[in-house]
Amino acid sequence: MLTNLSIKNYALIEDLQISFNNGLSIITGETGAGKSILLGGLSLILGKRADLSSVKNTSKKCIVEATFDIVNYNLKSFFKNEDLDYEAETIIRREILPSGKSRAFINDSPVTLNTLTQLGNYLIDIHSQHQTLELTNDDFQFQIIDALAKNTKLLEAYNTTLVSYNQVEKTLELLKNQKAEAVKEYDYNLFLFNELEEAKLVSGELEELENEYESLNNVEEIKEELLLSNQLLNDEQIGILSNLTQLKNSLQKLSKLSKTYSELFNRVNSVLIELDDVVGDIEKAQDNLEANPNRLEEVNTKLQKIHNLLLKHSASNIVELIDIKTELSNKVLATQTIDDTIFEKENLKKDLEEQLNKLAKELHKNRSKVIPELTKQLETILAELGMPNAKFNISVFQQDTFYSNGNDKLNFLFTANKGGEFKPLKKAASGGELSRIMLAVKSILAKYVQLPSIMFDEIDTGVSGEISNKMAIIMQQMSKSMQVFTITHLPQIAAKGDTHFKVFKEDLNNKTITQMVKLNTEERIVEIAQMLGGKEMSTSAIAHAKQLLN
């Protein structure tokens, strides 16, 4: 419920601070006194777009702040989802800066207008001619029926299942599109994969094959050079090993004479040992070397195949070719297994569809069950509100389509006149009739669900004193379970309030400003007497005012 409202520097309001209680609060004032300004300021709290032209003094910022007691509204999950601090007494603030820029805060945390609007929908409902048009909307009409049918948990289960169903349906469509594309490419991908698979590629083999090819392709030249190398090392007269052995022997004799010669001997001896190994390796190479045309052809063929594959796939090495082969394998496998995946998803879709149909059937059953009671209550209340011939013809019928709230289509038909043709509300009811129907609807809903605080903006326009008295009684009954405000020009309604506020203009320092005050009992008598008989109050008007208040 709204507990405090502060408006500064907005339109004709300079600085207004007002506190509210539960129950039925009456707001009265002469035409033009500023009641619409009050609603405008309150609308900023509910997310309405800011307008610099509404600021009284454009050199200062405009601030509208409202405090709400939200203990009974089950809004902790909303605050958690929006990453806001939850407070039992939540403060919403809206600022319009001199630059025209607007800022919004919930418990001192900056928020977007969208977040502000969402929270505002839970907190206060300003009932105006525009809001009355919601009555003609299917979604709102379903909300009325579902409230009476106590379908909240069923709708939550249905919505959760519908989300899963839509996701599966979307995935299925994607899979089928992928399959269509994959089938087109399957044969080509399989050919490329098999080609790479048959090549039996091994990481690092390209360098080994190229080395082997060079050896096989130049076998005669290599033989000649190895023979020459062997001769240079082993020739008895001029061979390197023979001469080096003599050098070693000479230095060995000198090594006993000084450390210098000893070190030289050791170095030459090391070289000799290394050359002995070289000779062994050359002889081994000579023994292993032989012409092998078949192997040369085999290596050449493999090298050509690898180079062709590198060129074909724009790869720089065998590792990249192996990666491409893996990717092609995955594509081929995906094409081969996509039918299984589609089959699984179609079965899941079928299961979810069965669940949706079951939940939708239950929703339809509950709605059909409460429609007669809703019709009866609406017609009874409207008869009290001066519409004795008002009749409703409400029905739901199931469709094959899953909507956001089931698979029902709704006919919410109305006639205001006896024997009249039933038509949709927007075609059959006038603005005044819609206002009374909305009052009836809200009064019924208040019995079944926790509604936000509601403010009726001159819902009594154009009704007689007797009917306005009935309206006031309905609003009184509603105020037992929720906070109700009503802006009224009728004394019969004004007298029914638990608290009474007056909006008025006054001139201060050559400026006209709008004020709002809470009236005490004596002030209420005067206000209602003036509503009955004008500024010049008669004794009978005062007596009548007291009678209404009692």
Disulfide bonds with the S-S distance in Angstrom:
none
